[in-house]
Amino acid sequence: MKITCNFDSGNIDIISADRIDDIRLAIRKDNMSEFYQWFHFRLHSDSFEPHTIRLTNVNTSAYPKGWADYKAVASYDRETWFRVDTAFDGEHLVITHYPEAESCYFAYFAPYSYERHLDLLGQAQATGLAQLVDLGNTLDGRDMSLLVIGEPADGKKKIWITARQHPGETMAEWFVEGLLDRLLDQDDGVARQLLSKAVFYVVPNMNPDGSVRGHLRTNAVGVNLNREWQTPTLEKSPEVYLVRQKMLETGVDMFLDIHGDENLPYNFVAGAEGVPSYNAKMAQLETLFKQTLLAVTPEFQTEYGYELDAPGEANLTIASTWVAEQFKCLAYTFEMPFKDNANLPDEQFGWSDVRSKKLGNDTLIAVRAVVDLL
């Protein structure tokens, strides 16, 4: 029996792996940080009997409440990720699986590899509708890449979409892949109409270093990028610094920042009601966006989400609130679950990479509903 995580986004430490009924592992912390929750490893075993894997340090992870009702994902081919029997006993996360092949991968959510990220950029560029812009480098020397979709022209709205500031929230880049699939489809009427009215600025992965390193929430030096938007630096948060600089250059009329939530088993948005400049127009746009998405897909809901910020008390270090205040525009943090969508459960797959893509696809209809009012 062998357990390894020596690959893109791998994360696990081996405590003991001598018995198939008592494999003990621990999740590594993000570098220079106390955050940890993302795991991704491969089990190779010649025994086709039930294997019991215990993640021993989950009770002190970043979001221990997130383990309740959670099921890990597994895959034999790294393409199809399915849920496996998982239980949280208050101390350990216990994964029980009967392997059907010698090699099986396990992860916190369906991984989105750096190679797939590069493929996504290249495929978008190849359509002829997207320009690939190099904004600069991360601390590990990776590219910070921006896709500009549509022809800039006077009067066109500037719609910014960023994803995966928290690298373990891989559903965010799956969402963007689905959104791009539709936006770059020249036979899709919604996409064609949107591109006649707006230019899209899309950063599919805000945190390439953390993604490859197998981090949950931080970049190469342990910085939570979604708390850096007021005063980013090239020394600690170049990812935010570079994107923010480009935003200030282009302007922003609408912003979606795509995330995943460990605790809540729902899709929801968090708005800008707490920013000092919040006004009736922002409220109107937020309402229309939500109402449209509710009508478009049962995957979205508005009953459950984060507590609303009191007027004037929003945390302006967060991307969506900084953008809303800086540009006086519609700005949302868009959250998806690591678990399942409790309103539309799927026992085999839970909330998944495929469902994330479809939600990204559907979200363009809500963008279309508000574009003329931005």
Secondary structure, 3 states (H helix, E strand, C coil): CEEECCCCCCECEEEECCCCCCEEEECCCCCCCCCCCCCEEEEECCCCCCEEEEECCHHHCCCHHHHCCCCCEEECCCCCCEECEEEECCCCEEEEECCCCCEEEEECCCCCCHHHHHHHHHHHHHCCCEEEEEEEECCCCCEEEEEEECCCCCCCEEEEEEECCCCCCCHHHHHHHHHHHHHCCCCCHHHHHHHHHEEEEEECCCCHHHHHHCCCCCCCCCCCHHHCCCCCCCCCCHHHHHHHHHHHHHCCCEEEEEEEECCCCCEEEECCCCCCCCCHHHHHHHHHHHHHHHHHCCCECCCCCCCCCCCCCCCCCCHHHHHHHHHCCEEEEEEEECCCCCCCCCCCCCCCHHHHHHHHHHHHHHHHHHHHHC
